[in-house]
Amino acid sequence: MLTRRRPAPSGEREATSDEPEVAEGTAAESPAELAPLRRRLRLRTRIGIMFPLVTAVLASTLAAGSLWVLRAVQVPDLEAEAKQTAFLNGSIVRDRLSSSTANIGRVVSNLERPTGGVGIVWSEGEWYSSNIRQLSERKLPSDLVKLVLDEDDPEPAIQRYRLSTGEPVVVVGVPIRSVDAAYFELSPLNNLEQTQKALAVALAAAVALTTVASAIIGGRFASRMVLAPLGDVTKAAEAIASDKLDTRLPDTNDPDLDGFVTAFNNMAEALQNRVERDARFASDVSHELRSPLMTLAASVEVLQRRRDEMPERAASALDLLAADVDRFQALVSDLLEISRFDSGTQVLDRQALLPCEFLREFARARCGPEVPVLCDTNLEEVTIEADKRRLLQMLSNLIDNADKYAGGVTAITIDEVEHGVEIGVEDDGTGVPDVERGLIFDRFARGASAGNRGSDSGTGLGLSLVDEHARLHEGRAWVTDARMANGARFAIFLPTETLSLDEDGDEPLDVLSVGADG
């Protein structure tokens, strides 16, 4: 016996539409409009969002697929079981109706049916069921009835539909032509639907838990793992920016990162080679210039001994020549010092010294008694470690800068700050504009006050050397407004370890003499 599946009538099947309504005058956001949002979110945040989002999509797809597979497997099995039971019961009805004394109602009641199922017999235009209420409530689908009761070619049929009460059922119709009857059997699908709902709830909970877990894992571990190479690159770039030009990225043994690591290391090596070549060039040029400069300076010194015998114009020319030779010698000396920094051969010679006593001796010898030295009382009886020669050069360069461009030094200060000391040199100039403060320590940088330079102008490397010496001490140099005047304050921070006096407490470990090492 063949079966035919027919769709339920449009009035007896549920119709749903999942198409969203789109309001007039609205449009989806373009990628260009979403770009500012991506720029506002940190990379770590975007990874933390995308990780659970992708997990939720995959988990939801897996859950939906599981429900579909369950329905695709169980529904045909239930239909096959319902067909088998209906055909068996149809055969029993045929055998019983062959007897003229059969009671159709009792025959239907005695049939074995699925739990909750209903058997209905049509015979000679009459309907019979073990329960009239069930028959009236569970009205059979008209298309299926027409197909089974067709006078010319009746066929067995099966159809799933919902009753007026909302209960899902599968109905099987079996024509019994030998006795002019038909048997219909309704099998409930409540168990299947409840199983699917329970599974859907369980899968939804699993998707939610998986999404939350992936958000935690993605926000912490996945983003940390993905961004770890960027952290190494950042550290390497910071090291290179702080003049550690031999810094390289380690081999990651990751084919996806090998190209990037190789390119970064090649770039760093090319930069190091370029800096070293420039440093060697400056050093070589400076060394080559020293000998002719020494000869020229000696010649100028000989001429200066006969200056009184020269005409006035010749004497003025000699003075200009002597000033330029001195400036040229200072420039060559500064270039040599700079080239040592570039080559990385500079080494600190740390010695213990009394900072307040050091500054007073220096100021008395370099500036005279009119320049006050203001020392933090906390530093009066302690010693610090520093390279005396470099500290002298830093202070001398700052004083030379004040004398040439800012009306001279007004005060020298030293204060105890967190993790070190701060030395300040204040001048009587007009100050340094904010736009120049970040550039004034660059090599050959010229401030506005240095625009008109004469023969006594500096080399343009004095403040750059101050910054280099400070950085060699792991400190820094900067400029701000003066505390006690309208000029500028050039400050040096030196990180130091505080030392004590000797055992007797009478003599310092070392008192710097201005002439020593200087």
C-alpha positions as CSV (number, residue, x, y, z in Angstrom):
1,M,0.0,0.0,0.0
2,L,1.4,3.4,-1.0
3,T,1.2,6.6,1.1
4,R,1.0,10.1,-0.1
5,R,1.8,13.2,1.9
6,R,-0.4,16.2,1.4
7,P,0.1,19.7,2.7
8,A,-2.6,20.8,5.2
9,P,-5.1,23.4,4.1
10,S,-4.0,27.0,4.4
11,G,-6.6,27.6,7.1
12,E,-5.4,24.7,9.2
13,R,-1.6,25.3,9.1
14,E,0.2,28.0,11.0
15,A,1.8,30.6,8.8
16,T,4.6,32.8,10.1
17,S,6.6,35.5,8.5
18,D,10.1,36.3,9.7
19,E,10.7,39.3,7.3
20,P,11.4,42.4,9.4
21,E,9.6,45.6,8.6
22,V,11.8,48.5,7.4
23,A,10.7,51.9,8.2
24,E,10.6,54.5,5.5
25,G,13.5,57.0,5.4
26,T,15.9,54.7,7.3
27,A,19.1,53.1,5.9
28,A,21.7,50.7,7.2
29,E,24.9,52.3,8.6
30,S,27.7,52.2,6.1
31,P,31.2,50.9,7.0
32,A,32.4,54.5,6.8
33,E,29.9,55.5,9.6
34,L,31.0,52.5,11.7
35,A,34.7,53.4,11.3
36,P,34.8,56.1,14.1
37,L,33.3,53.5,16.5
38,R,36.1,51.0,15.7
39,R,38.6,53.8,16.2
40,R,37.1,54.7,19.6
41,L,37.4,51.1,20.8
42,R,40.7,49.7,22.0
43,L,42.1,46.7,20.1
44,R,41.9,44.6,23.2
45,T,38.2,45.6,23.6
46,R,37.5,44.7,19.9
47,I,39.1,41.3,20.4
48,G,37.1,40.8,23.6
49,I,33.9,41.6,21.7
50,M,34.6,39.6,18.6
51,F,35.6,36.5,20.5
52,P,32.3,36.0,22.3
53,L,30.4,37.2,19.3
54,V,31.9,34.6,17.0
55,T,31.4,32.0,19.7
56,A,27.7,32.9,20.1
57,V,27.1,32.7,16.4
58,L,28.8,29.3,16.1
59,A,27.1,28.0,19.2
60,S,23.7,29.2,18.0
61,T,24.3,27.7,14.6
62,L,25.3,24.4,16.2
63,A,22.2,24.5,18.5
64,A,19.9,25.2,15.6
65,G,21.5,22.4,13.6
66,S,21.0,20.0,16.5
67,L,17.3,20.9,16.7
68,W,16.9,20.4,13.0
69,V,18.6,17.1,13.0
70,L,16.5,15.9,15.9
71,R,13.3,16.8,14.2
72,A,14.5,15.4,10.9
73,V,15.2,12.1,12.5
74,Q,12.4,11.7,15.0
75,V,9.4,13.0,12.9
76,P,9.9,10.4,10.1
77,D,10.2,7.7,12.8
78,L,7.0,8.8,14.5
79,E,5.2,9.0,11.1
80,A,6.4,5.5,10.2
81,E,5.2,4.2,13.5
82,A,1.9,5.9,13.2
83,K,1.4,4.5,9.7
84,Q,2.3,1.0,10.8
85,T,-0.2,1.2,13.7
86,A,-2.9,2.7,11.5
87,F,-2.6,0.0,8.8
88,L,-2.7,-2.7,11.5
89,N,-5.8,-1.3,13.1
90,G,-7.3,-0.8,9.6
91,S,-6.8,-4.5,8.9
92,I,-8.6,-5.4,12.2
93,V,-11.5,-3.0,11.4
94,R,-11.8,-4.7,7.9
95,D,-11.9,-8.2,9.5
96,R,-14.4,-7.1,12.1
97,L,-16.7,-5.3,9.7
98,S,-16.8,-8.3,7.4
99,S,-19.2,-9.8,10.0
100,S,-22.7,-8.6,9.8
101,T,-23.1,-8.6,13.5
102,A,-20.1,-6.3,14.3
103,N,-20.6,-3.4,16.6
104,I,-18.5,-0.6,15.0
105,G,-18.3,1.5,18.1
106,R,-17.1,-1.4,20.2
107,V,-14.6,-2.3,17.4
108,V,-13.1,1.2,17.5
109,S,-12.9,1.2,21.3
110,N,-11.1,-2.1,21.5
111,L,-8.3,-1.1,19.1
112,E,-4.8,-0.6,20.5
113,R,-3.7,3.0,19.8
114,P,-0.8,5.2,20.9
115,T,-1.2,6.9,24.2
116,G,-3.5,9.8,23.7
117,G,-4.4,8.6,20.2
118,V,-7.9,8.5,18.7
119,G,-9.2,6.0,16.2
120,I,-12.1,7.0,13.9
121,V,-14.0,4.8,11.5
122,W,-16.1,6.0,8.6
123,S,-18.6,3.5,7.3
124,E,-21.6,4.0,5.0
125,G,-21.5,7.8,5.6
126,E,-21.4,7.5,9.3
127,W,-18.5,8.4,11.7
128,Y,-17.7,6.2,14.7
129,S,-15.4,6.9,17.6
130,S,-15.0,5.6,21.1
131,N,-15.5,9.2,22.4
132,I,-17.9,11.6,20.7
133,R,-16.3,14.6,22.4
134,Q,-12.9,13.6,20.9
135,L,-14.4,13.2,17.5
136,S,-16.0,16.7,17.5
137,E,-12.9,18.4,18.9
138,R,-10.4,16.6,16.7
139,K,-11.9,17.4,13.3
140,L,-10.0,15.7,10.5
141,P,-8.3,17.8,7.8
142,S,-10.7,18.0,4.8
143,D,-8.0,17.4,2.2
144,L,-6.9,14.2,3.8
145,V,-10.5,13.0,4.2
146,K,-11.3,13.7,0.5
147,L,-8.2,11.8,-0.6
148,V,-9.0,8.8,1.5
149,L,-12.8,8.8,0.8
150,D,-12.4,9.4,-2.9
151,E,-15.1,7.3,-4.7
152,D,-13.0,6.6,-7.8
153,D,-9.5,6.2,-6.5
154,P,-9.2,6.3,-2.7
155,E,-5.6,6.4,-1.3
156,P,-4.1,6.1,2.1
157,A,-2.6,9.4,3.3
158,I,-0.7,10.9,6.2
159,Q,-0.5,14.5,7.4
160,R,0.8,16.6,10.3
161,Y,-1.3,19.4,11.6
162,R,-2.5,21.2,14.7
163,L,-5.9,20.8,16.3
164,S,-8.1,23.7,17.3
165,T,-6.7,23.3,20.8
166,G,-3.1,23.8,19.4
167,E,-2.1,20.2,20.0
168,P,0.2,18.9,17.3
169,V,-0.8,15.5,15.8
170,V,-0.2,13.2,12.9
171,V,-3.2,11.7,11.2
172,V,-3.2,8.6,9.0
173,G,-6.1,7.7,6.8
174,V,-6.5,4.1,5.5
175,P,-9.3,3.3,2.9
176,I,-11.0,-0.1,3.4
177,R,-12.7,-0.6,0.0
178,S,-13.8,-4.2,0.6
179,V,-16.3,-3.1,3.3
180,D,-16.9,0.5,2.0
181,A,-15.2,2.0,5.0
182,A,-12.1,3.9,6.1
183,Y,-10.1,4.1,9.2
184,F,-8.4,7.3,10.5
185,E,-6.0,7.4,13.4
186,L,-4.7,10.5,15.2
187,S,-1.4,10.2,17.1
188,P,-0.3,13.0,19.3
189,L,3.1,14.7,18.9
190,N,3.2,16.3,22.3
191,N,6.1,14.3,23.5
192,L,8.2,15.3,20.5
193,E,7.4,19.0,20.8
194,Q,8.1,18.9,24.6
195,T,11.4,17.2,23.9
196,Q,12.3,19.8,21.4
197,K,11.4,22.7,23.7
198,A,13.4,21.2,26.5
199,L,16.4,20.7,24.3
200,A,16.0,24.2,22.9
201,V,16.1,25.6,26.4
202,A,19.1,23.5,27.3
203,L,20.9,24.6,24.2
204,A,20.0,28.2,24.7
205,A,21.5,28.0,28.3
206,A,24.6,26.3,26.9
207,V,25.0,29.0,24.2
208,A,24.7,31.7,26.9
209,L,27.2,30.1,29.2
210,T,29.5,29.5,26.3
211,T,29.3,33.1,25.3
212,V,30.0,34.4,28.8
213,A,32.9,32.0,29.2
214,S,34.3,33.0,25.9
215,A,33.9,36.7,26.8
216,I,36.0,36.1,29.9
217,I,38.5,33.9,28.1
218,G,38.6,36.3,25.1
219,G,38.9,39.4,27.2
220,R,41.8,38.0,29.2
221,F,43.6,35.2,27.7
222,A,42.9,35.4,23.9
223,S,43.5,39.2,23.7
224,R,46.6,38.8,25.9
225,M,47.9,36.0,23.6
226,V,47.1,37.9,20.4
227,L,48.6,41.2,21.7
228,A,51.7,39.7,23.2
229,P,53.7,40.2,20.0
230,L,52.7,43.8,20.0
231,G,53.9,44.2,23.5
232,D,57.3,42.8,22.5
233,V,57.4,45.2,19.5
234,T,56.5,48.2,21.8
235,K,59.3,47.3,24.3
236,A,61.7,46.9,21.4
237,A,60.7,50.2,19.9
238,E,61.0,52.0,23.2
239,A,64.4,50.5,23.8
240,I,65.6,51.7,20.3
241,A,64.1,55.2,21.0
242,S,66.2,55.3,24.2
243,D,69.4,54.7,22.1
244,K,69.6,51.0,22.7
245,L,70.1,50.5,19.0
246,D,71.2,46.8,19.3
247,T,67.7,45.8,20.5
248,R,66.1,43.1,18.3
249,L,62.9,41.0,18.4
250,P,63.5,37.4,19.4
251,D,62.6,34.6,17.0
252,T,59.0,33.5,17.7
253,N,59.1,30.2,15.7
254,D,55.7,31.3,14.3
255,P,55.5,31.3,10.5
256,D,52.8,34.0,10.7
257,L,55.1,36.4,12.6
258,D,58.5,35.5,11.0
259,G,58.1,38.0,8.2
260,F,57.2,40.8,10.6
261,V,60.0,39.9,13.0
262,T,62.5,39.8,10.2
263,A,61.4,43.1,8.7
264,F,61.5,44.8,12.1
265,N,65.0,43.5,12.9
266,N,66.2,44.5,9.4
267,M,64.9,48.0,10.0
268,A,66.5,48.2,13.4
269,E,69.8,47.0,12.0
270,A,69.7,49.5,9.1
271,L,68.9,52.3,11.6
272,Q,71.8,51.2,13.8
273,N,74.2,51.0,10.9
274,R,73.1,54.5,9.7
275,V,73.6,56.0,13.2
276,E,77.0,54.3,13.6
277,R,78.1,55.6,10.2
278,D,77.0,59.1,11.0
279,A,78.7,58.9,14.4
280,R,81.9,57.7,12.8
281,F,81.7,60.4,10.2
282,A,81.3,63.1,12.8
283,S,84.1,61.6,14.9
284,D,86.4,61.3,12.0
285,V,85.8,64.8,10.7
286,S,86.2,66.2,14.2
287,H,89.5,64.4,14.7
288,E,90.7,65.5,11.3
289,L,89.9,69.2,12.2
290,R,91.7,69.2,15.5
291,S,95.2,69.2,14.1
292,P,94.7,72.2,11.7
293,L,92.7,74.0,14.4
294,M,95.5,73.6,16.9
295,T,97.9,75.0,14.3
296,L,95.5,77.8,13.6
297,A,95.0,78.6,17.3
298,A,98.8,78.6,17.9
299,S,99.2,81.0,15.0
300,V,96.5,83.3,16.4
301,E,98.1,83.2,19.8
302,V,101.5,84.3,18.3
303,L,99.7,87.1,16.5
304,Q,98.0,88.2,19.6
305,R,101.3,88.7,21.3
306,R,102.1,91.4,18.7
307,R,98.6,92.9,18.7
308,D,99.7,96.2,20.2
309,E,102.0,96.7,17.2
310,M,99.2,96.2,14.7
311,P,97.0,98.9,13.2
312,E,93.5,99.2,14.7
313,R,91.8,97.6,11.8
314,A,94.2,94.6,11.8
315,A,93.8,94.3,15.6
316,S,90.0,94.2,15.2
317,A,90.3,91.5,12.5
318,L,92.6,89.5,14.7
319,D,90.1,89.7,17.6
320,L,87.3,88.4,15.3
321,L,89.6,85.6,14.1
322,A,90.5,84.6,17.6
323,A,86.8,84.5,18.6
324,D,85.9,82.4,15.6
325,V,88.8,80.0,16.2
326,D,87.7,79.6,19.9
327,R,84.2,78.9,18.8
328,F,85.3,76.5,16.1
329,Q,87.4,74.6,18.7
330,A,84.4,74.5,21.0
331,L,82.3,73.1,18.2
332,V,84.8,70.4,17.4
333,S,85.0,69.5,21.0
334,D,81.2,69.3,21.3
335,L,81.0,67.2,18.1
336,L,83.5,64.7,19.5
337,E,81.5,64.5,22.7
338,I,78.3,64.0,20.7
339,S,79.9,61.3,18.6
340,R,80.9,59.4,21.8
341,F,77.3,59.4,22.8
342,D,76.2,58.2,19.4
343,S,78.7,55.4,19.4
344,G,77.7,54.3,22.9
345,T,81.2,54.5,24.4
346,Q,80.4,56.9,27.1
347,V,80.8,55.6,30.6
348,L,79.9,57.3,33.9
349,D,82.6,57.8,36.5
350,R,80.4,58.1,39.6
351,Q,81.9,59.6,42.7
352,A,80.4,60.6,46.0
353,L,80.0,64.4,46.5
354,L,78.2,66.9,48.6
355,P,75.6,68.5,46.3
356,C,75.2,71.8,48.2
357,E,78.9,72.3,48.7
358,F,79.6,71.3,45.1
359,L,77.2,73.9,43.7
360,R,78.4,76.7,46.1
361,E,82.1,76.1,45.1
362,F,81.1,75.9,41.4
363,A,79.0,79.1,41.5
364,R,81.7,81.0,43.5
365,A,84.3,80.2,40.9
366,R,82.2,80.4,37.8
367,C,79.7,83.2,38.5
368,G,81.0,85.1,41.5
369,P,79.4,85.7,44.9
370,E,76.4,87.7,43.4
371,V,74.7,84.5,42.2
372,P,72.9,82.8,45.1
373,V,72.8,79.0,45.5
374,L,69.5,77.9,47.1
375,C,69.9,74.4,48.6
376,D,67.2,72.2,50.1
377,T,68.0,71.8,53.8
378,N,67.4,68.1,53.4
379,L,70.5,67.9,51.2
380,E,72.9,69.8,53.5
381,E,74.4,66.8,55.2
382,V,74.1,64.1,52.6
383,T,76.2,63.0,49.7
384,I,75.1,61.8,46.3
385,E,76.9,59.8,43.5
386,A,77.4,61.5,40.2
387,D,80.0,62.0,37.4
388,K,81.6,65.2,38.5
389,R,83.1,66.1,35.1
390,R,79.8,65.7,33.3
391,L,77.9,67.5,36.0
392,L,80.4,70.4,35.7
393,Q,79.9,70.4,31.9
394,M,76.1,70.5,32.2
395,L,76.2,73.4,34.6
396,S,78.7,75.3,32.5
397,N,76.7,74.9,29.4
398,L,73.5,76.1,31.1
399,I,75.4,79.2,32.5
400,D,76.9,79.9,29.1
401,N,73.4,79.7,27.6
402,A,72.1,82.2,30.2
403,D,75.0,84.6,29.7
404,K,74.7,84.6,25.9
405,Y,70.9,84.7,25.4
406,A,69.1,85.5,28.7
407,G,70.9,88.3,30.6
408,G,72.9,86.0,32.9
409,V,72.1,83.7,35.8
410,T,69.9,84.9,38.6
411,A,70.0,81.8,40.9
412,I,71.1,78.2,41.1
413,T,68.9,75.8,43.0
414,I,68.9,72.2,44.2
415,D,65.9,70.4,45.6
416,E,65.3,66.9,46.9
417,V,62.6,65.3,44.9
418,E,61.3,61.7,44.7
419,H,64.0,59.3,43.7
420,G,66.7,62.0,43.2
421,V,67.6,65.6,43.1
422,E,66.6,68.5,40.8
423,I,69.2,71.1,39.9
424,G,67.9,74.4,38.4
425,V,69.6,77.3,36.7
426,E,67.4,80.4,36.4
427,D,68.1,83.3,34.1
428,D,67.0,86.9,33.6
429,G,65.7,86.6,30.1
430,T,62.3,86.7,28.5
431,G,61.7,82.9,29.0
432,V,61.3,80.2,26.4
433,P,58.0,80.0,24.5
434,D,56.0,76.8,25.0
435,V,56.3,75.8,21.3
436,E,60.2,75.8,21.6
437,R,60.5,73.9,24.9
438,G,60.2,70.5,23.4
439,L,62.8,71.3,20.7
440,I,65.4,73.5,22.4
441,F,67.4,70.4,23.5
442,D,67.8,69.1,20.0
443,R,71.1,69.3,18.2
444,F,71.8,72.7,16.6
445,A,68.4,74.0,17.7
446,R,68.1,77.8,17.9
447,G,65.6,79.5,20.1
448,A,64.0,82.9,19.2
449,S,66.5,84.7,21.4
450,A,69.5,83.1,19.5
451,G,68.3,84.4,16.1
452,N,70.8,87.2,16.0
453,R,74.1,85.6,16.8
454,G,77.5,87.2,16.8
455,S,81.0,85.9,17.1
456,D,80.4,85.1,20.7
457,S,77.4,82.9,20.0
458,G,77.5,79.2,21.0
459,T,77.8,76.1,18.8
460,G,74.1,75.0,19.1
461,L,75.1,71.8,20.9
462,G,75.4,73.0,24.5
463,L,71.8,72.2,25.6
464,S,71.9,68.9,23.6
465,L,75.0,67.9,25.5
466,V,73.2,68.8,28.8
467,D,70.3,66.4,27.8
468,E,72.7,63.7,26.7
469,H,74.7,63.9,30.0
470,A,71.4,63.8,32.0
471,R,70.2,60.8,30.1
472,L,73.5,59.0,30.7
473,H,72.8,59.5,34.4
474,E,69.3,58.0,33.7
475,G,67.8,61.5,34.3
476,R,66.5,64.2,32.1
477,A,66.6,67.9,31.3
478,W,63.8,70.3,30.6
479,V,63.0,74.0,30.7
480,T,60.1,75.8,32.5
481,D,59.4,79.3,33.9
482,A,61.7,80.7,36.5
483,R,60.5,80.8,40.1
484,M,62.0,84.1,41.1
485,A,62.2,86.1,37.9
486,N,60.6,86.5,34.5
487,G,63.1,84.4,32.7
488,A,63.5,80.6,32.2
489,R,64.5,77.8,34.5
490,F,66.6,75.0,33.0
491,A,66.3,72.0,35.3
492,I,68.2,68.7,35.5
493,F,66.9,65.7,37.3
494,L,69.5,63.2,38.5
495,P,68.3,59.9,40.0
496,T,70.6,59.2,42.9
497,E,71.2,57.0,46.0
498,T,71.6,59.1,49.2
499,L,74.8,58.3,51.0
500,S,75.9,59.1,54.5
501,L,78.9,61.0,55.9
502,D,82.0,59.2,57.1
503,E,82.0,57.5,60.5
504,D,83.1,60.6,62.4
505,G,80.5,62.8,60.7
506,D,83.0,65.6,60.3
507,E,84.4,65.2,56.8
508,P,82.5,64.4,53.6
509,L,83.4,61.4,51.5
510,D,84.5,63.8,48.8
511,V,84.3,67.6,48.4
512,L,84.6,68.6,44.7
513,S,87.2,71.2,43.8
514,V,86.1,73.2,40.8
515,G,89.5,72.8,39.2
516,A,89.5,69.0,39.6
517,D,88.7,67.0,36.5
518,G,87.3,70.1,34.9
